[in-house]
Amino acid sequence: MAYRDPEQLTCPSCAKRAELVWLVGEGPNTKPGEGVAYVQILDPGPWLEQTTNTAPAWHGTLTCPACGATVLTRP
């Protein structure tokens, strides 16, 4: 089963705000209390995405299209 997890992000430099939508999945063998099976970006919104890894969890950087500042970095 997968579900959407929206998150509001704000650029620390220019204060641009927009939503990022995560896709969070729980596998058929995921037991109660265990972490999720995967986390991916479903819709980055206006943010520019640079991905370094996608499985099982998204790793990378999102930057602001208006000013180029880093908005989110994972891990």
Backbone torsions as a table, in degrees:
resi	resn	phi	psi	omega
1	MET	NA	141.2	178.1
2	ALA	-128.2	152.1	176.9
3	TYR	-142.5	158.4	178.2
4	ARG	-88.8	141.3	178.9
5	ASP	-131.6	90.8	-179.0
6	PRO	-71.7	147.0	179.8
7	GLU	-140.1	129.9	175.9
8	GLN	-84.6	127.3	177.4
9	LEU	-115.1	146.5	177.5
10	THR	-127.4	130.1	177.7
11	CYS	-67.9	128.9	-179.3
12	PRO	-71.3	-15.2	-176.8
13	SER	-96.1	-51.0	-174.6
14	CYS	-111.4	-1.4	177.5
15	ALA	68.4	17.1	174.1
16	LYS	-63.6	135.4	179.8
17	ARG	-119.0	138.5	176.1
18	ALA	-161.8	161.2	-177.3
19	GLU	-92.3	142.0	172.5
20	LEU	-116.3	135.9	-179.5
21	VAL	-114.4	119.0	176.1
22	TRP	-89.6	147.6	170.8
23	LEU	-109.5	116.2	-175.9
24	VAL	-112.6	126.8	-177.1
25	GLY	-120.1	140.7	173.5
26	GLU	-114.5	122.0	-177.4
27	GLY	-74.0	166.3	-179.4
28	PRO	-64.7	-20.7	-179.9
29	ASN	-101.8	9.5	179.2
30	THR	-74.0	123.4	-179.3
31	LYS	-90.2	153.7	177.0
32	PRO	-55.0	134.1	-179.5
33	GLY	92.1	-15.7	176.6
34	GLU	-78.4	159.7	176.0
35	GLY	-70.2	176.6	-179.7
36	VAL	-74.2	159.2	-179.1
37	ALA	-77.5	-35.8	178.3
38	TYR	-157.8	157.4	175.1
39	VAL	-138.5	120.7	-179.4
40	GLN	-130.9	163.4	173.0
41	ILE	-88.1	122.6	176.3
42	LEU	-85.9	-45.2	-179.0
43	ASP	-143.6	110.1	-178.6
44	PRO	-75.8	-4.4	-176.7
45	GLY	65.9	-140.9	-179.0
46	PRO	-81.7	-9.4	-175.3
47	TRP	-68.2	143.0	179.0
48	LEU	-87.0	125.1	-172.0
49	GLU	-103.4	130.4	172.6
50	GLN	-123.6	106.7	-174.2
51	THR	-96.3	136.0	174.9
52	THR	-109.1	-21.7	178.9
53	ASN	-159.8	146.6	-179.2
54	THR	-124.4	-11.3	-175.5
55	ALA	-129.7	134.6	-5.3
56	PRO	-81.6	-15.4	179.3
57	ALA	-121.7	147.8	179.4
58	TRP	-69.0	133.1	173.4
59	HIS	-127.9	136.7	178.5
60	GLY	161.3	-159.4	-177.4
61	THR	-135.8	139.8	171.7
62	LEU	-111.5	133.0	178.8
63	THR	-120.8	157.7	-179.2
64	CYS	-79.8	129.9	179.1
65	PRO	-72.1	-20.2	-177.2
66	ALA	-81.2	-42.4	-174.5
67	CYS	-125.5	-10.6	177.6
68	GLY	84.7	5.2	179.7
69	ALA	-74.3	151.9	176.8
70	THR	-75.7	126.4	-178.7
71	VAL	-100.6	-35.9	-178.7
72	LEU	-152.0	137.9	174.7
73	THR	-133.9	130.4	174.7
74	ARG	-134.9	140.3	7.9
75	PRO	-78.1	NA	NA
